[in-house]
Amino acid sequence: MEIEEQDKIDNHPLSPFTRGLIVALHMQEMAYSQILEQLELEGKRGSLSSISRICSQWDNDRTYNTNYQRCGRKKALNQNEINDIVQKVKANPQLSRRQLEENKEINPKRLSGQTIVNYLKEQGLKLKVRPSTFFISSENKLLQVQWCKRMLAHGKRVLHSAIYSDESYIYYNQDYKKYVWIEQDEEIPQSQMKVIKKWEKKVLVWAAIHINGPLSIQFIDGNLNSQNYKQILEQFYFQEGNIRYRECQFQQDNAPPHKTAEIFQFFLKNDIKVMEFPAYSPDLAPIELVWFTLKKIISDTEEEISTLEQFKKVIQFNFFQSKKIKDCIRKSINKIPELMTKVIQNKGDSIVL
């Protein structure tokens, strides 16, 4: 049976919305029969065969066919007008949706910004968030390139076995509403009211990772200084039993608390090798991607957190137990040589991860 015939129920094609709904229900691990029942509840047409095909296509290609017939309404712009907009956008790619809508030269017909965006997408363009970068001096660019070349030539095994560490703030931003069933004319009793406790909804975290997985996570009260950083290192190597990793080089960035004489003496006294690491190189530190993944997990959690201690437990649990974190650590460390090659090609400029 042809795809077009499979997708039609009583001569009505499945709309992109219906296809998307089928995929969303499929991702919730619903059976095909349950998806069909849900479609009927939503007043949508469907069949088991079309549901099966759309779900299979999503599993295989991460896409679904949106070959959907337009209603027949005439387009607001002809092809020449569309081409003119495309050329103006390519000449100034930083135009926002609002600027596209308000610019009379680009939009003389006063179309909505979303309509113009849709036309641009049909022409193969897409709107993407501009990545942020940071300033690197010419001297640091040269040092970064030289370091990458040395490590690629002689230090791949060192990179693969190293311990990577860093500090970062993690914030708690959720404030989920809670509901309670009551009689129609009843007021919500005091016992059912949500009690809000004020607490500091951020925490400074230090973490260490290895190709084998997450090694340590510690919470820092106040700001980082050489004294509490030394305490962190002592707990990591001695109290947590990670002295067995002493032969692995220890990577840290060039933050001032990391470079004091007290910390230098700690590493020297305990025969711990510290990896030489160029300044302003977060794009070469695999733990940066781990921070991003961990913060995304925390922001997506639906668990209501009401105290700082509970927040710390959630962070700690996800850092050690989440499969996403373990996969991210392995992939990010294995990707370092590739990133170094890009840094060399960019002559020391920042790279977009």
N, C-alpha and C positions, 0 to 999 in steps of 0.2 A: 504494500500500500504506500502511495506517495506521502511525503511529509505533509503537504498541504491538506490532503484528505484526512490524515490522522488528526490534524489539529482542528478540524471543523466538526462541530456538534450542531446538527440541524442547520447546516450552512452558515453558522456563525463562527468566525475565526476566534481563537483564544487571544485576548488582548495582552500586551506586554505586562500590564498590572497583574492579570491572572497568572501568567507564567511566573512572574516574580513571587507571587503568593504561594504557588506550588513549590518553588524552590525553598522559600522560607520555611514552609511546613515540613518539607523533606529534611532540612537541616536540623529540625527539632526531633528527627528520628521518628516521625509519624509513619505508619503503614500507609500504603497507597489507598486502601479503603477508607482510612481515617481522613486522609487528605480530601478524598472525594466527598465525604460527609461534610467536612468543613466548608468546601466550596459551595455545596448546596445551601448550607446555613447562611453563607454570605451572598447568596443569590447569583452565584457564578456558575457557568456551564463547564462541564469537564467530563472525561471518561477515564477509566482505568488505563487504557492503552496510551492516551495522550499524556497522562500523569507519569506513567512508566518511562515513556520516551524522553520527556523533559527532564526527569530526575536523572536518567542515565546519561543524558548529554551534559548535565551539570557536573556529575561525578567524573566524567571523562575529560571534559574540556573547560570546566569552570565558566560556562556560558550557556545561554539558552537562546534558541532561534526566536528572533523578534520580527519575523517576516509578516508584519501586520499591515493590513490595508488602511490607508488614510481615508478620512471621511469624504474626501473629494473637494474640500474647500480650497479655493485658489490661494497659492502662496502669496505672501505680502510683498516679496521681493523677487525680481527676475534674476537670472543667472549673472547678468552683467553687474547688477547692483550688489549681488553677493560677492562676486569677484573683487569689486571695488573695496568692500569692507574688509575682505581677507587681506588685500594688499596693504591697507592702512594699519591693520592690526599687526601684520608682520613687520611693518616699519616702526611700530611703537608697541612692542609686546607687553609692556607694563601697564597697559590700559586696564582699568578695573571695569567690572560690570556696570557700575554706576556711571563711570565716564563714557562708556559705550552708549548708554541710554541718553545721557544729557548732551553729548557732543552733536551739534546740529549738522556739522559737516559729514560725520560718519553716519548719523541717523536722522536724515531729513524727514522721514515718514513718522518719526516719534514712536517707534516700536519699543516694546519693553526690553529691558536688558536681558531677560531670560530668553526672549525670542531671538535676539541677536546671537546669544551664546549658542542656542540650538542650531542656528545656521552655520556658525563657525565649526561646531562639532561635526556637522554633516560634511564639511569640507576637510575633515581630518585634523582639525586643531583641537586642543584641550586646554582647560584652565588648570594650572598647577601652582601650588604654593611655592613661592620663591625661597630657596634654601638660604639660611643665614651663614655667613662666613666670618672670619676674624682676620685682623691685620697681622701679617708676619713680615718682619723686616728682611731685607735682602740678605743680611748676614745669617739670620736664622733659617731662611730658605736654603741657603747653601749648606749649612750644618745638617739640616734635615735630609737633604739629598745624599750627602756623604754618609750619614748614618745608615740610611736605607740600603745604599750600595754595599756597605760593609756587612750588614746583617744578612742580606740576600746571598752574599758570597760565602760567608763563613758561619753565620749564626742561625740558620733555619731551625736546627735542633734545639738551640737555646730558646728561641721564640716559642716553640711548640711545648716546651717543658716548664716555662717560666710561671711564676705567680704574679698575677696582675691585681693591683689594689687601687682604691680611690675612695674619695668621700663625695657625698651628694646629699642635698636636702630632698626629702620625700614629703609631699603635702597630701592632706586629706580634704577633699573638696565636696564630697557628697552630702546631701541633706535630704534623704528620701522621706516622702510623706507616708504616714501610716494611717490606715483606715480601720474603722470599727463599726460593726452592725448595731443599729439601735432602732427603736420604734420611731415611726414617722414624726410624732409630736414630742419625742423625748429629747432632752438635752444630754450631751455627753457627760457622764459622771466624772468626778475628779479622779477616781481610781483608774480610768481609762485614758487619761490625758498623758501625752508624751512629755516626759521630763527632760529638759535640755540642760546639760551640764557644760559649762564653759571650760575649754581646755585648749592648750596650744596645738593647733592642727598641722604641725609640721615637726619633723625630727631630722637631725643631722646624722647620717649613717656612714660608717666605714665598712667596706666589704673587700674580700679577697677571693679570687677565683683561680682555677687551674683547669687544664684540659680535661681532668677527670670529673670536674663539676664544681659547685660552690664549696668553699672552704670555711669561710667565717663571715659573720656580720655582727657589728658592734655599734651601739648607739652612743652618741657623743653629747654630753651636757654642755651647753654654751658653745663657744667657738673652739676651733682646733688650734692647739699650740704644741710646742715641742714636748711639754710635760705629759699631757694626756695622749699625745701620739706615741710616746715611748711606752706608756701603759697599754695602749692598744697592741703594739708590737709584742710586748712581753706576754700579754694574754694569748695572742695568736700563736706564738712559737712555743711557749712553755706550758701555760695552763690548758690550752686546747690541744696540745700534743702535736703541733705541726712542725716541730723541729726536724722531723724526718724529711721535710722539704728544704732543708738547709742547702743542699747541693743545687737546688733550682734557683736561678736568678730571680731576684725580687724587683718587680717593676713598680715605681711610684712616679708621680709627676713632680714638677719642680716647684711646688708650693713652698713658701718660706718655712713652715714647721717641719717639712721633710728634709731640709738642707742644713739644719743647725749642727753645731759641733757635738751636742749631746746625742743626736740621732746617729751621726757618723760614728761616734765611739761605740754605740750599741751594736751596730752592724759589724764593726771591726772586732770588738771583743768576742762576739758570738760566731765569728767566721761565716757571716752571711753575705753572699755576693749580691750586690745591687746592680741592676741593669742600667747602663748608660741610656738615657732617654732624652731626645731633643725637646727643647722648650716649644710651647704652643703647638702641641701635636695630639690633641684629643682624638682626631680622626684615625690615629694609629693605635689607640688604646682600646682593646676589645671590650673592656669593662664598660665603656660608654654606651655600647649597644645593649649591654645587660641592664644598665640603669634604665634605659628607655623602655625595655620590655617589662621590667619589674614595676615601673611607675604606671604603665598601661594596665597591667594586671590589677594593681591597687585601685586605679581609677574606675575600673570596670566591676569591682566587687560590689555585690548587692547587700553585703553584711553591714548592718548598722553598727557604727563604732562610736562609742560615747566617752572613752577615756584614752589618755595617751598610752597607758600600758597595754590596753587592748589593741591599739593601733600598731604598737611595736610587735605584738604577737602575730598579727596578721602579716606584717612585713616579713618577719622571720620565717613564718610557716611557708609563705609563697616563695621566698628566696631558696629555701632548702628542698621543698617538696614539688614545686611546679615543674612539669616536664618542659614547658616553654623556656624556662630559665636554663635548664640543663642543655637543651638543644641549642639555645642562643649562645651559651658559653662555648660549646664545641665548634659551632659554625664560625663565630666571630674570631676565635683564635686561629682556626685553620685558614681564615681569609686574610690574615695579616700580610703574607708575602704578596698577595694580589694588590692589596692597598699600597704597599711599599712601591710596587712597580708603577702604580698610578701617580704616586707622589713624585717619583723620578721623572715620569713623562710630563708632569705638570711643572717641573722645575722648582719644586718645593711649595707650590701654592696649595691651599686647602682643597680637599676633595669632598665631593658630595657622597655621603654614605647611602 
